[in-house]
């Protein structure tokens, strides 16, 4: 077995010894494309969503230098149409770009690839005639009667992310292999690239335009093969005797058309093996400090980030992103990058983004903890004081804090209905995300509670039920909470509950507040 040519199936065999969820069905989708105009595939997903596992799986399945039937005969792919026609039938060129960048200087990357693959080809096929160029050597290999190639490039975008100075040379290398339909048809049965970013754009178009792309914003039929589905997570939780609802809260949140819920597989399995739900979202060279991107503050980006943290969704245009870490022309470009990094979940139908789950929310929480931007820092300071004043029953100070938040650019300056008031309240209490689970418009048998704050398990804070009124009275809000028995919504909670009534009088343009404490 070679390093870059026909690496064999040992990598995937090792993966199968762990808690493997069967994703081999994606091979059937690729088999359908072999030898067709759609045979060049690029799949981009956030880190730790199983991309490298998939690359190892494809190597094991297609490599003609090994027999992998024992690894696949009992898997989903064995039920697909072209299973027997394609298994172990091709030469594989496998390039892990992150690994390669750790071995050579950026400037020598392309020459190292061409030299290494050529040497392995000559060792495999001693009678092979070396071509004047790398692609000619590949053509000679196939024209000598040997199997066509399937090229698998893992972390294809690493050179663009980590060594942008060689982007042009690297893209020329890919174009040399895949841009000419004549050359490509002679050499490749298929090609598969995977990474975090979609293919780099050149003058608004894909730099390697013949590839069919399946991205974090448009995954199409490949959606369920990267990440765990909800049924898979339920099964895993059952096997490890772990609470599924907690897994959903921590790691769910990514959804695509036809696939309602996708979970971060790395985090799920870490939680299972460690026996504890927490954030396993570790910083890497790819996922730089979130603050780096937020501090760009295009078009008041920080204001929009606060809206996301407060639980809002944002409209985003993902079409102009240049698919790199350097070219940002608008806040939409930054938000689109955060989608590809997994910091935000994207609804392709509504074209909106949101923070997907508790694990990622903690990353944004770090933004609040280390706020340096003056207005952002002041908002956090005011919100912390508001929470203290609410807990202490300082009604006049709660009113003052709400007014201060309303006068920032993070919330609407003008009310027109109760919904606008709720919007301001969410910003005013934004620090509660550290201590509470917030539930909006919680239905009861007698009505709907506007906002309920349930303390997290590691805090001793009281629960809070906040009822909002428009041109009525704060006392009326408290009365409604009692008459409609909103505290019964949280009957499983034992401890103090703060009833918080907030009213805005449209005529006087003033807020009022009433706070009472009860015990369950």
LINBELUR-V945241 format. One line per field, one symbol per residue. ss: DSSP state (~ for helix, > for strand, _ for the rest). burial: 1 if it has 16 or more other ideal C-beta (glycine too) atoms within 10 Angstrom, else 0. Layout:
ss=???
burial=???
This chain:
ss=____>____~~~~~~~________~~~~~~~________>>>>>______~~~~~~~~~~~~>_____~~~~___~~~~___~~~~___>>>>>>>~~~~~____~~~~~~~~~~~~~~~~~~~_________~~~~~~~~~~_____>>>>>>___~~~~~_~~~~~~~~~~~~~~~__~~~~~~~>>>>>>>>_____>>__>>_____>>>_____~~~~~~__>>~~~~~~~~~~~___~~~~~~~~__>>>__>>>>>_~~~~~~~~~~_______________~~~~~___~~~~~~~~~~~~____>>_______________~~~~~~~~~~~___>>>____>>>___~~~~~~~~~~~~____~~~~~~~~~~~~~~~~~~___~~~~~~~~~~~~___________~~~~~~~~~~~_~~~~~_>>>>>>>>____>>>>>>>>_______>>>>>>>>___~~~~~~~~~~__~~~~~_____>>>>>>>>>>____>>>>>>>>>>_
burial=0101111110110011000010111111111011000011111111111111111111111111110100110010100100100111111111111101100001001100110111011000100100000110111111000111111111111111111101100110110011000011011111111111111101000011011011111110011111111101100110000100001101111111001011111111111100001011100001100100110011001111111111011101010011111001001111111111111111010000111111111111101100100001001101111110110001101111110111010110001001011111111111111001010001000000111111100000111111111101010011011001011011000001111111110000001111100000
